[in-house]
Amino acid sequence: MNKTVLLVEDSPDEILLARRAFASAGLADCLRVAENGEAACRLLQEANDSWPAVVLLDWQMPGMDGQAVLRELRRQHGCCTGESALPVAVLSSSDDPGDITAAYAAGASSYLRKPVDFDEFVQLVRELCRYWMDLNVMPASRGLA
């Protein structure tokens, strides 16, 4: 299995924070970054079936936002559902019920509130990676088993 996390995040400060959190969790080598939605879709299209264990998607980005990314992934690859499922976890500071509902309606596998406290963020990273890389079982036809 490909034990990487693709972070889709437009903010350089948030990318730096995520890199620090992954490093603090002992998972620095697992993190890949796409700096916007278009880059993420392009990277995943070029990856064929060698997808990351999970995509960690910022919901509120300029241009192609998280909702548009999820819809594009579903349209292009059908990769949000079925045997070729690509787990996509939305990471957002928003706790707006409308955002949460929209994320799941667009095909999100999970919706995570971005912690304000750094130590809590490190713990979220550990638990996210443990679940999607070690505990979750994906179909063999996904090409990652």
C-alpha positions in Angstrom: 0.0 0.0 0.0 1.1 3.5 -0.8 1.6 5.0 2.7 1.4 8.7 1.9 -1.0 11.5 2.6 -1.6 14.1 0.0 -2.3 17.4 1.6 -4.3 19.8 -0.6 -3.7 23.3 0.9 -3.3 26.7 -0.5 -1.9 28.5 2.5 1.9 28.5 2.9 1.5 28.9 6.6 -0.9 26.0 6.9 1.5 23.8 4.8 4.4 24.7 7.1 2.2 23.9 10.1 1.2 20.5 8.6 4.9 19.7 7.7 5.8 20.4 11.4 2.9 18.3 12.7 3.8 15.3 10.4 7.5 15.7 11.5 6.5 15.8 15.2 4.4 12.7 14.7 7.4 10.9 13.0 5.6 10.9 9.7 7.5 13.6 7.7 8.2 11.2 4.8 4.5 10.4 4.4 3.4 13.9 3.5 3.0 15.1 -0.1 1.6 18.5 -0.9 -0.5 20.0 -3.7 -0.8 23.8 -3.3 -4.2 24.1 -4.9 -7.1 22.0 -6.2 -6.0 22.0 -9.8 -2.6 20.7 -8.8 -4.2 17.9 -6.7 -6.4 16.8 -9.6 -3.5 16.8 -12.0 -1.2 14.9 -9.6 -3.9 12.2 -8.9 -4.6 11.9 -12.6 -1.0 11.3 -13.4 -0.6 8.9 -10.5 -3.0 6.4 -12.2 -3.7 3.8 -9.5 -0.7 4.7 -7.3 -2.8 7.0 -5.1 -2.0 8.1 -1.6 -3.6 6.3 1.3 -5.7 9.4 1.9 -6.1 12.9 0.6 -6.3 15.6 3.3 -8.3 18.3 1.6 -8.7 22.0 2.7 -12.3 22.9 2.1 -11.9 26.6 1.7 -9.5 27.5 -1.1 -9.6 30.2 -3.7 -10.2 29.1 -7.2 -11.0 25.3 -7.2 -12.2 24.8 -3.6 -12.5 21.5 -1.8 -16.1 20.9 -3.0 -14.9 21.4 -6.6 -11.9 19.1 -6.1 -14.2 16.3 -4.8 -16.6 16.6 -7.6 -13.8 16.7 -10.2 -12.2 13.5 -8.7 -15.6 11.8 -8.8 -16.2 12.9 -12.4 -12.8 12.0 -13.8 -12.0 8.8 -11.9 -15.0 7.7 -10.0 -12.4 7.6 -7.3 -14.6 8.6 -4.4 -16.8 5.6 -4.4 -16.8 1.9 -5.3 -13.9 -0.4 -5.8 -11.5 2.3 -6.9 -12.3 4.4 -3.8 -9.8 7.1 -2.8 -10.3 8.2 0.8 -10.7 12.0 1.0 -10.7 13.6 4.4 -11.7 17.2 4.5 -9.7 19.3 7.0 -11.3 22.6 7.9 -11.5 25.1 10.6 -15.2 25.5 9.8 -17.8 23.8 11.9 -20.7 25.1 9.8 -23.2 22.3 9.4 -23.7 23.4 5.7 -20.0 22.9 5.0 -20.1 19.5 6.6 -23.2 18.4 4.7 -21.8 19.7 1.4 -18.5 17.9 2.0 -20.2 14.5 2.5 -22.6 15.2 -0.4 -19.6 15.8 -2.6 -18.0 12.5 -1.7 -15.9 13.1 1.4 -14.9 10.1 3.4 -14.4 12.1 6.5 -14.7 15.7 7.8 -12.1 16.8 10.4 -12.0 20.0 12.4 -8.6 21.6 12.2 -7.4 21.9 15.8 -6.1 25.3 17.0 -3.6 23.6 19.4 -0.5 22.3 17.8 -0.2 19.2 20.0 -3.8 18.3 19.2 -3.0 18.7 15.5 0.0 16.3 15.9 -2.4 13.8 17.6 -4.9 14.2 14.7 -2.1 13.5 12.2 -1.1 10.4 14.1 -4.7 9.1 14.4 -5.5 9.9 10.7 -2.4 8.1 9.5 -2.9 5.1 11.7 -6.5 4.7 10.5 -6.0 5.3 6.8 -2.5 3.6 6.5 -2.7 0.8 9.0 -6.3 -0.1 9.9 -8.4 0.7 6.9 -8.6 -2.0 4.3 -9.1 -1.0 0.6 -10.2 -3.3 -2.3 -7.4 -5.1 -4.0 -8.6 -3.8 -7.3 -7.5 -0.3 -6.2 -4.0 -1.3 -7.1 -2.6 -0.6 -3.7 -3.0 -3.9 -1.8 
